[in-house]
Every structure is written in structure tokens, then in C-alpha cells.
Amino acid sequence: MPTADPIDSRSLYQRLADGEALLVLAANRRLVLTLAQAYGDWQRQRGAQVWPTPPIHTFEQWLDGAAEALIHAGDWPVEALPDAVLDRNEELPLWQQLIEQDDSEHRLLSASDLAAQAADAHALLCEFTAPIPDSLATEEYRRLLAWRSALRQHCRKRSWLSAAEWRAEQVRRICTSGRLPTAIVLAGFDDVRPWLQQVLDAARERGVSILHWQDQQQAAGSQTLYRPEDLRQEDAVIARWCREQLQANPEARLAVVMPSLNARKTALLRALRSELEPANSFRFDDSPSPVLNWSLGEALADRPLVAIALRALRLFAGHGEWPLSELSPLLLSPYLGEAFERDARARLDASLREQGMLQLRPETVVRLLRERGCALLAERWSLALDQARTLRSKKHSLRDWSEPLRALLEQAGWPGSRALNSTEFQTREAFWQALAALARCRVPEGAVALGKAVSSLQQRCRQEVFQPQQPGTARVQVIGLLEAAAISADAIWVGDARDDLLPAPIQPNPLLPMRWQRSHNLPRSSHQRESQFAQQLMQRLTTTAPVIVWSCPQFDGERELRGSPFLHGMPESEMPAALLRAETAFHTVPRLPLESVLDDQAPPLQADEPIRRNSHLLAVQAVQPQAAFVEYRLHANAVSPLPQARQTSERGNLVHKALATLWQGLQSSSALAQLSDAELNQRCVAAADGALAEQARLLQQALPVRWRELEQQALVTVLREWLQFERQRQTPFQVSQIEQTAALTLAGLELSLRIDRVDLLSDGQAVVMDYKTGSSWQMPPWQAERPHEVQLMLYALATEAPLAAVVAARVRAGEPHFKGLNTDLEALPLKPDSPLKDTDLNTLREHWRNRLTKLAQEFVDGQAENVCYHPAAAGTLAAPFLRLSAVDAEAGE
């Protein structure tokens, strides 16, 4: 901070109220709002109802206003003005274009990353004008000079200026002929950059007083250092500390300062809301709150409302199929279409995930929307696709794409039918402004296609920092380290005070000589500069509030963390028990005594009650009765994750279809034995083609060409291996059932089964077979009281003929085999061989009937106890609610 006379708030406000030509320059926008609000409070305390807006600005805001005043007054000739000033979104594509044209060397960074570094280096050179000696010049700097020269030449031909050159010209004009106030008050500056220093030097030469606002200075407050175990505990104790402070003094003003606020925002927000706003504990946005105020800007493109808009534009602007990973967020978003269609859209999304759909044609999406009860959105998207097809055939200058993109978005149903809250409304307006800015954009030049226009809009939204306006009356302010100058609080907690964040790590520009950056004290260029900045910040914090708490977690996962060097010498304090207790605000609210209710009995199943009646029902009932009730009686289904590749279940379906086709043609082992290798291969190819065609029909769209070729090759190989394996069976057989539906009733519960295959041997015995294409199937405990793998058992019960074998047919490339039970090794070879010794299959079938009937009776009677009978319960829907294992339950009894 430069040498300047101090001024306190009361004197500052009085001089502003007296109409003195005073200018207040604040270090950041937050401090501008804080000072303006404090000045308004002071005026109201004096009884004033109306007063002029005080001249409180950031340096950049004042420069723009002062330059505009010079132009309007005629002190800045119009002929000396540029035709255009490029903003960063126009400048970056121009840098990238010039870098891509430079083929003089291999680039380690991408052109886009290098363009951002070059733009930053150019801005630094415009502000820090000290020459760089040839002895310090690096090859990277020489390349920068070449790109910079090309940029200036390009802009000079068009009478353009970059933003940094325009700022430098503003400073020069204001210093020479600008109208300056009688006094300049600096507020919150711990560091004075060259442009500000130039203005201050010129002001001093013209007799302007330079003052320093330091009303916050007071005796250093009490300081405490805590070392929570990890990041999670730190979030929890910060939230509980805030609650303790507000319970002691509801009017207290608190501040939480986080150097890593961007990375910690979600977890910290959840912890604070759990303690301070229990009703909002499960909200994860940053909507305005009377209790919490977040001061954290983020890229406009990362706001959910804008992210959906950009995703929709990308899909409609594209020529190919739509990836489900891009479509799914649109189907689930509240920012598209009519609100009353959201449930139907969610069901469609779940269905697409379950089927493993990776890509869909846009026309297929529209048809599915119409079939699944989303007629309005289907109509919107159909018209939007027609509109997009027309736009894709044209090229316009970037300026002319603004209105077509807006019309396309509105046609697609953005931002939805429901009313927007305050933050969403501000987000939408910021996005419309970004879209309108395309109409003023000069780079790229020439006509561009729809896809390029969408990319330019997306890049602009990534560069635009958005922070919603929030009420300044919130009790708890959560801010980043750089905004600490604007703090006005009764108590402050500084979290994450560790050595790799405080001071901040250096980030010198790689295109500028390091020695030059350090010698001229450029931002983020040296540890010394960052340490000095952090030291000034800490001194400001310690004299801002009477209570200062510092914390540094001991661990981040398995990584040990060390406290900031600025905290060395400060004794570590043991955290109070009140901050470590497990209870949250939910547990502190007085409640009535809880009533215990047994929830293990559901209403009995009604005869006409609609339920899915597949074989999996009894398997779930055996593993965890409550899960069976949740899944089959309440019709709850877990939503499948977004598929990253074709699902294994899809390949299993293809194998089932192809084998059904093969055996419908063959019918018997004798027919298989008579085939030549060429004929067998021909049949396998035809069966594979038929299965793939059926799959395409069910998906209602063509399969990807290359994927279909590879899948056909793999499928033919599996089929050929399997038929060669079945040729080795010594006992002749006739295939009697292929993918046949069967009904089985147990304890009044009718189940619908689909049996993969049943073979009849020459002696009339049956081989019940279930195809398995995965690698995880294990043989069940055949004589268990509660069998968790029941599919083969149910197939056996549905087969009337005497049983020769009950097997899983492992149809996998390189390892075809049968696995299960048989009565005779010659009838069917098993891996491993498992002939029955103590009983036969037909006797065992009756055992299965008794056990499965008991399970069916439990389900019909409504038995839904929350008990786990098998580790497989970890994969059930009711797993999050599990309270007991069967062993625990028995021990408790």
C-alpha cells in the first residue's frame, strides 16, 4: 500500500455528503457494495431519505466512466478512437488463429491453451512497460513477440485495439487531460498495479490528495488455531461454530474465508445448511438466503440453466446421432419443455439407460417422446430439428447468428415452463446478454456455420464469470481469500490455512522471461511477492474482527497437510466438544417422544394387484424380504447408470436370439452331427444376422455400422464354438422347448417364466438349460432353505418330464461348458462333474417346490421384514435401509 493519509468512515461519509469532489476507489466489487451500503445506512441514521449516489467504484469502472466523459467533452478526438475494442472472447480466437499459422516449431501446448497464455502475456506487457533486455529474452518470448506483432498488424489494418491496449490508452489520456477529483480515497488495496500508480502519480502532480480508508483498523483480535482431522470434519466444525455464534448473538455478522472456496463449495454449503437452514439441507444450489451469502463467481457455462441451453444447441447443431450421455441431461432437466411431462421424460430416460442405448437418431428421439407421453416436447423438438436443418445449410457472419440461436433455443422449449427463482432469472438474463454480445462480435471474421457459432457462444460463456446478486443482510458471509478486504464482521473463520494455499502458489506466465517477471514484481511471479501479499492480508484480517479462528485439516485423504508458515508460533488449540459432537441442528430441536412401529408386515397381496411376476421375485424375497416389497409391490426401480459402452446384457440377448434361431432349424443332435463345417458356419452367420436385425428392430433404429460388423464376427465365433461343443454330447437329444413361455403357480402366486431351452433324451428324461453369457454366475446351494439363485429351480418345476440334468450353459468364447446337476455323467458332461449321490433330481425338485412355495407364501402374505439373509442384499434396492443381517437378528432374539 502506498504512503497516504488515513481517513475513517465517518469523515469519508461526511465529505461525500457535503458534496466534495471526492473519488473512492475500492479494490473489488464486493467492497464497492459494502461501502455503498454502509454509506446508505449512515445517511438513514441522519434522517435522510434521498441522497446522491456516492462516487464509489473499482478502478476499472472509474476508468471507463472517465474515458467516456473525455470523449463526450471533446477532449478525446473522435478520429483518435479505435473502430472497435476487442474483448477477450474476440481476442482469443485471433491469437489462436495466428499461433496455428506459425509452423516454426513443435508446440507442447494446444493452440487454445497457448492463445490464453499469449493474451495474458500481452496484457502484462501493456501494463508493465519496463523493457526486456535481449540478454533475458527466451525462445518462448521471441515467439510471443512475433505473434504480438502479427496481432497488432492485423488490428491496425482494421483500426481495432485489444482490451489491454485500450486500457493503457485510457490511462494515458486521463493522466494528461482527464478531469480529476480533489481527493482520491483508496479502499482495500494491498497492492497497487502500474496503471493505478500512473493515475495516482499524475493526480499528485496536479495537487490531488491521496487518502487511505482504514476504518477497519483496530486492536488485533483474539486468535485461535484448530487442526481438524480432515476436510469433512473442518466443514462440520465451521458450520457448528457459525451456529454457536448465532445462538449466542442472533445479530452477529460472521465471515468464513476459504482460500480453496471453489473446490470446497459443495461440501461446505451442505454442512452450513444442515446446521443453519435444516429445511434447505438437500438443496445444492446457491439461491439467495437470509442466513448464507456466497461470494463465488463461476463460469456462466457451468450454471445448470446455461449448461442445458448449450447442450441443447450442440445437439441440434450437430449432423449425427445424439449420444445418450448428452440427451439424458436434457430429458431430466427442469429447464426444457412442460413441467407436467417431466415424469414421462424421466421414465423414457430410465428405459434408454436400461436398454444400453449409446446413440440415438434425432428422429427416433422425437418418436419415442411422442410414444411415451411427451407430445408437447416431441412437437417442439420436431420443429426445432426442421429449423436446425435449415440453419445448418447456411453460413452467416457471427454477428448474424445471435437471433437464430435464440429462436432455436426457444423453439426447443428452453428455459422450461416453470417460474424461475431469482438466481435462475439472473442467470437467464446473463445468458441472453452473452448471446446478444455475438451481435457485436468481430472475430472470427467472415461467414461461419451453425456449429462454429455455437462453439463461439460456448467459449464466451466459459469466459464470462457469473455471480448472482444476493441480499447483503445475510448473517454468514462465505468468501474467497481475495475478497477478504471487503469483510465487515464480528467474528471470522479462516479455513484451509495450509502451506500450499497460503501463500498462494506461484503461476508465472511461461511466455515471459522469469527473471524479468520477478524483478518487476509481476503478479504470481515469485514466492516473495505472494508471501508479502498474504502477510498484508493476514494483518488486515487480524485487525478486522475481535475474534479470528484459523483452521488447517491434518489430512486430505491419505495426504498429510501442513499449516501455513504464517501460523507458525501460534499454539494449536483443542477443539471444543460442542464443535465435535455428532448432533446437528435436526437433533437440537425439541421433539415429541418417538413411537416405535414395526414395519415388517405389509398388506397381503391382492389377487388383482398388478405386479411383475418374473423369476427374480422369489430370489429377492429369499435375500431380503423388504427389497422384494419395495421392488415388486411399490414398483420402485433403480435407475441404471449412463452406459459407457454396449452393455453385456445386450450381447447376452443377441446370443439368446441367435441360439433360438439355430435350434429352431436344427431341432436335434442328429441334425447337428450331419452338418459340415461350412454348413455350420453358414447357419451361424445367418443366425447372427437375424439376431442383429431383430435387435435393430427392437431399438427402432439402425445399429452403428462398425459396431455391427465387430459384433457379428464375435457372435459367429461364439455360436460356432458352442455348436462344436454340443456335438461332443454322447447321448442323443431332441430340442423340445426353445425360449418358451411357461406359467408356474406357487402358493397362489402365478409366475411367468421364459425357459431358454429343454432337451428330451431318448429315454424321455429332460435336460433343463439356461444360457449364461456372463462370467459371474455361481452354482447356488441347491438344498438351501432360502436359495438366492432360483431361476433353474423354477424352470425345473415348470417342466413335467423326469429330470436328467438342470444346468447353466456357459456360452462364452474360449470356455464353453455346462455347469449344474445331472443324474448320469454320460447324459451330460459337467464342469466340474457334479453327479447326485444322496438323492436324485426328481426328489430334489420336490424339495425346491417346498422351499420356493414357502417364499411365495411369504410374499403373498406381505412379509417384508428388513433383514438380510445373504450378502447379495448389498445390490438390492433396499440396501440403504438395511438394519440387520440374519445372524444379527437371531442373536438379538
Phi, psi and omega in degrees: 000128180291160179294127181203154179286139180282156174214134180267175186296316183299315180294320179298312182296322181295318180291325175294318180293330179284356177083016180294144179287078186246140177240127177252119177254119182256153186289334180206169185293328179297319179291327175301312180295321181297314181292319180296320179292319179296322178295320177297319177299320180296319179294319180294324177296332177279355180094004180285146178248334179222140178205154179294148177297125183290146179282073179244118186217162163283164182299319181293319178298317181293320179302314181298316180293318180294321178294319178297322178295322178298318181294315181293329180279352181084006180279350176237101186305139181298324181293343178271357181276147175288156175290332181203149172246120182283130171275177186297325181291335174273328185287320183299314177299328179292316175301315183297320179298316181291323179292320180294333178282346181269106181256024187285340182203163176284131182261133178280329179262156174293158182298324180293318178294319180294326178296319179296318178295320180294319178297319178294318180296319178300317179296320178295320180292329177290329182269314179265094192273002179300134182293152177256114182298153178299331181294338180262349186295133177253168178297324178296321180293322179296321177295321177301316180299321179294315178295321182294320178296317179295321178297313182296321179295317179300315182288324182297322180297333184253004182058046176254159171228143171288163182299320181293319179293324177294321178295318179297321179291323175302312181300316182297314181295317182293322180293331183267321185223007181285157178271119183253153179285177178283337180208145176242127179252124178263130183232121173082010182273117171262350182211135180249117180280163185305317182298316177296320180298322178299316180296318180296319179296317178295322180295318178298318180298333180262014173083016179279135178282138176250120183241158181235117178283122181220041181296336183285345185295131177204178178299144181303133180280174178291140183237139181226141179241125176244150176235083176299161182294317183207184183297321182296316179293325178298315177302317183294316183288329175298314180297319180290325176298318178298319180294318178299317181296317182287330175293324178287325181213095183300340180266005183294146174254120184244153177224136174244117182254126182232114175299332182251040187300323182298318181282332186261000191304309188297311182293319181292320178299319180296317181294317181294319180291325179299324182272321189259331181224070184306327182293338181253018186300331184257017172261134185243013176266181180246043178299151181305144182217142176287350183254315185247139176228120182260131177245079181212112176278152176218164180301136180303326180295340182271351176291134185307318181299317181284322179301321178292319179299314181293322179295317179297317179296321179297318181294312183290334179280341183282163182260335189264203179286161180263122175294141178298329179297333177269325182286321185305313178300329178290318180296326184269353187282141173281357186261017176222134172075194183274141183296324184288350178264002186297320181297318180295322178294322179295321178294322177296317179299316179298321180294318180295322177296315183297324180281350180072033181287117180271322183224144176223141173289143180306321180296324177295320179299315181298317180295318179295321177300318181293321181287333185261019173088022179241056187296321183293315178293323178299317179295318178300311185290329176296315178293322179295323178295319176298317180296319181292322179298322177294318181292325181294339181274359185239162172229138178225167168293155183303328180298330185271001182269349186300307183292317177300322179293320178296317180295322179296318179296314181295324177295325179286353176100013179273138009260031178093171186269340184282157180292139179274144174280182186300313181295319179294322178297315178297322179296316180298317180295321178296323179291318177300323178295320177296321179292320178294331180295337176299330181291346178252003188278136182252347182232132003286153180274159179083182182279138179231157180276173182301316181300319179293323178296318178295319178298320179294320177296318179297318178296321178296319180292330177290327181279334183283123178268125182244134174221117183294145174286131182231155180298138182276008183262004181298146183287326185243119177258124178250115189225165175273174186294322185289343179262009183296340179295340183266008185287136168222100190215161175270338178206144184229137172244122176255110182262168177056038182277074184244167191289340179268000177238336182223097007285163181292147177294150182284150177218069180294153178286125186289349182266353180249145180303132183298315182298322178293318179299317182289320183293334179252014170057046178289152181303138177059024185266340184210154176295326181298316181294315181293325178293319179295317179297315180295323179296316178297321179296317180295320177298321179294317182297318185291343178250015182265322185225152179289343181231122178234128177240129176250147176215145175218118179299151178281328183220148168240094191068239178262358182273126179281136182251146178245146181291158178301143177299338179289346180263358179297133183098341177277121184295140178280133181257149176281132183292136180299150181299330181297331180274343184261349184294155185281338185291147175245187181300332179300323187273350182268349179282127179303133182229157175288154177303138181284143177258130179279131180230128175284129183242028184262006181232117176262165175299146178300152180290129178276151184299324183262012182288126183283117176220158171283133189242048180269177184291337183293339183303310183289331177295319179290320178299324180291324184279310181206105185304321181297324179297322178297319178295315181297315187281319189259328179269321179268353177059038176272136181229136175287134179281130181291147176292162178296126181291134176267342178207172177303129186287150179297331178296328179294318177294321177299320178297320178298317179298316179301313182295317182293318179294323177298317178297316181299311186283337173294332177274325184276308176074334185207165178292329180293320177296322178296319183294331183280350181285137169283166180299322180293317179294320178299315180297320180297318178295322179295319178296315180296319179295320178296316178299317180296319179295318179293322177295319177296321178297317178297322179294319179293322178283347177061035173194158182294144177281151176304133189300309183294320178298321181295320179298313181293319182293324178294318178299314180295319182293317178299319179298315180296315182297316181297316178298319184292317179294323176297323178294317182291336175299338183279352179295130187277331183268125179299150181212157175239130179280114185260331180225134179225115179048047185263138178279137180223147177253139179221129181247127178229123180053037179081357179264113181272124180251143177253118184247154173232101186277126182300312185193143172228124176258142174253128178275172183296336180270008177089357178280156184249146170249112180270128190230138175233121181288136176231121180254350179274182183246002188257355185290132177238147179297135180284161170289102191300332185249021182290154179290321180235078183295132182266353176237102192245357189299309180296324179298317180294321177299320180295321179293330181278354180259122185279332184291156174301147187265131171259330181197148172232110192222155167262126180266109182277096182264087181222143181299130176085348182213054177287135177192166174257147180217124180161225183232143172212167180262343184211126181298331180286333180293322181199117178287133182246159175231112349286163179298124183227064178292147177284137182245313186276340182207168177256171185295324182291325174291318179296328178299323178291325175299317179297320180299318180295314183293316183287329175295321177298317178295319179297321179296319177303313182295317180296322181284349179088021177289117186221044181294148183272070184228138179263123179258354184202146178303340179298346179297341180299338181260009183268167180296326185273005183305320180297342184257004182300135177244327187225148163266166181299323180295316179298318182297316180295321179295322180293326179289000000 
